[in-house]
Each structure stands twice: as structure tokens, then as C-alpha cells.
């Protein structure tokens, strides 16, 4: 089962109008946004064009692929590479 990694910036004292906790963006979404920045920067500088045809979906898929890898790596015990 995939996990979203939990909240990126947990603020458990914030409540919505129904009294539920507001957790904000997930770690998966945060990591994907950071990865997407790098992907788009890289494509501009090496001539690849992720923004034509199926490019945006491909770039987004790569961003979430990287985010999932970061979450998996961060959940491993420290003594494992």
C-alpha cells in the first residue's frame, strides 16, 4: 500500500470549522512539487521538451515517481542504504 508520507508541515493545533484537524499538504505532494521544479528546469537546460504533446502528464508522473522513491527511502532503517 502506498502512503502519502503524512503531512509535510503538520500543525495539529489548527482546526477547520467542524473541529477537524487541518494537516495541509502531504509529503508526497510536497516532494512531487519539488521534483517537478527540477524536472522542468532540467528540460529547459538540456533541450528536452516535457511540455509538448503528453509532456505535462509525463513530467507529473516522473515527479510523483520521484516523490514515492523519496518516501520509500525515508522509511528505511538508517543502517540500510
FITOR-666965 format. One line per 2 residues: number of its first residue (from 1); their letters; for each residue x, y, z of N, C-alpha, C, O. Coordinates in steps of 0.1 Angstrom, whole numbers. Each point is the difference from the previous one (the first is absolute). Layout:
N
NUM = A = X,Y,Z,X,Y,Z,X,Y,Z,X,Y,Z  ... .
END
This chain:
81
1 = XX = 8,-12,0,-8,12,0,9,12,0,9,2,8  -12,8,-17,7,12,0,-4,9,11,-12,0,4 .
3 = XX = 21,8,0,-3,10,11,3,14,-6,9,1,-8  -16,9,13,3,13,-4,11,6,8,4,12,-1 .
5 = XX = 1,-19,11,11,4,9,-5,9,11,9,4,8  -21,-2,-7,-6,9,11,2,14,-4,3,3,-11 .
7 = XX = -6,6,21,0,14,-4,14,5,-1,9,-4,7  -7,14,-16,14,5,-2,3,10,11,11,1,4 .
9 = XX = -21,7,0,2,10,10,-12,-1,10,-9,8,0  10,-18,9,-11,-2,9,-2,11,10,9,5,6 .
11 = XX = -22,-1,-5,-4,10,9,-12,-4,7,-11,4,-3  12,-14,12,-12,-6,6,-9,9,8,-11,-4,3 .
13 = XX = 16,16,1,-9,8,8,-10,8,-9,-8,7,6  10,-7,-19,-10,7,-9,-12,-9,-3,2,-12,-4 .
15 = XX = -14,17,6,-12,-7,-2,-8,7,-11,0,12,-1  -8,-20,-7,-9,6,-9,-13,4,7,-1,-2,12 .
17 = XX = -9,7,-19,-12,4,7,-8,-11,6,-8,3,9  10,-15,-13,-7,-12,6,8,-6,11,-4,-10,6 .
19 = XX = 16,16,-2,8,-6,10,10,-10,-4,7,-6,8  -6,3,-21,9,-10,-5,14,7,-2,1,12,-2 .
21 = XX = 9,-20,4,14,5,-2,3,4,-14,-4,-7,-10  12,17,8,5,4,-13,14,-3,-1,9,5,7 .
23 = XX = -6,-15,-16,14,-5,-1,8,7,-11,12,-1,0  -19,7,-10,7,6,-11,4,-10,-10,-5,-11,-2 .
25 = XX = 16,14,-6,4,-8,-11,8,-12,5,6,0,11  -8,-11,-18,7,-13,4,15,1,-5,4,8,-8 .
27 = XX = 4,-16,15,14,-1,-4,1,-4,-15,9,4,-7  -18,-13,3,1,-5,-14,-2,12,-10,8,1,-9 .
29 = XX = -18,7,12,-3,11,-9,12,10,1,4,6,-10  1,-3,22,11,9,2,12,-5,-8,7,8,-7 .
31 = XX = -3,-20,9,12,-6,-7,-2,1,-15,9,3,-7  -22,-7,2,-2,1,-14,1,14,-6,6,2,-10 .
33 = XX = -10,8,18,1,14,-5,15,4,-1,4,7,-9  3,-12,19,15,4,0,7,-7,-12,8,5,-7 .
35 = XX = -12,-18,5,6,-8,-11,-4,6,-14,8,1,-9  -21,4,8,-4,6,-12,7,12,-4,3,3,-11 .
37 = XX = 1,5,21,8,12,-2,13,-4,-7,5,6,-9  2,-16,15,12,-5,-6,-1,-6,-14,8,2,-9 .
39 = XX = -19,-9,7,-3,-6,-13,-2,11,-11,6,-1,-10  -14,11,14,-2,10,-10,12,9,-2,3,4,-12 .
41 = XX = 5,-2,22,12,8,-2,10,-8,-9,6,6,-9  -5,-19,12,9,-8,-8,-4,-1,-15,8,1,-9 .
43 = XX = -21,-2,7,-4,-1,-14,2,13,-8,3,-1,-12  -3,12,19,3,13,-7,15,0,-3,3,5,-11 .
45 = XX = 5,-10,20,14,2,-2,7,-11,-9,11,2,-4  -18,-13,2,7,-10,-8,-8,-3,-13,3,-9,-8 .
47 = XX = -13,17,5,-7,0,-13,-12,-10,-1,-6,0,-10  4,-8,21,-12,-8,0,-12,8,1,0,10,7 .
49 = XX = -11,-14,-13,-12,7,1,-11,-8,6,-7,-7,-7  5,8,21,-10,-8,7,-14,7,-2,-10,-6,4 .
51 = XX = 10,18,-10,-12,7,0,-8,-1,-13,-10,6,-2  15,-14,-8,-8,-2,-12,-7,-14,0,5,-9,8 .
53 = XX = -15,8,-15,-8,-12,-1,-4,-6,13,-7,7,8  12,-19,-4,-3,-5,13,10,4,11,0,-5,11 .
55 = XX = 7,15,-14,11,5,9,-4,3,14,6,-5,10  -17,13,-8,-4,4,14,-3,-13,9,4,0,11 .
57 = XX = -12,-9,-17,-3,-12,7,12,-8,3,2,-6,11  8,5,-20,12,-8,2,9,7,10,5,-7,9 .
59 = XX = -4,20,-9,7,7,10,-6,-2,14,7,-2,10  -20,3,-9,-7,-2,13,2,-14,5,2,-3,12 .
61 = XX = -3,-7,-22,2,-14,4,14,-2,6,2,-7,10  8,13,-17,14,-1,5,2,6,14,7,-5,8 .
63 = XX = -14,16,-6,1,7,13,-6,-8,11,6,-1,11  -17,-6,-13,-6,-9,10,8,-13,1,1,-5,11 .
65 = XX = 6,1,-21,9,-12,1,11,4,9,4,-8,9  2,19,-11,11,5,9,-5,2,14,7,-4,10 .
67 = XX = -19,9,-8,-5,2,13,-2,-13,8,3,-1,11  -9,-9,-19,-2,-13,7,14,-6,3,1,-7,11 .
69 = XX = 9,9,-19,13,-5,3,6,6,13,6,-6,8  -8,19,-7,5,7,12,-7,-4,13,6,-2,10 .
71 = XX = -19,-1,-11,-8,-5,11,5,-14,4,2,-3,12  0,-5,-22,5,-14,3,14,0,6,2,-7,9 .
73 = XX = 6,16,-14,14,1,5,0,5,14,8,-4,9  -17,14,-6,0,5,14,-6,-9,10,2,2,12 .
75 = XX = -9,-12,-17,-6,-10,10,9,-12,3,-4,-8,8  15,7,-15,9,-11,2,8,3,13,2,12,4 .
77 = XX = 2,-23,3,9,3,12,13,6,-4,4,-2,-12  2,10,21,11,8,-4,12,-9,-4,9,5,-7 .
79 = XX = -8,-17,12,12,-9,-3,-1,-6,-14,9,-7,-4  -21,9,-3,-1,-5,-14,3,11,-10,-5,11,2 .
81 = X = 12,-14,-13,3,10,-10,-12,3,-8,0,8,-9 .
END
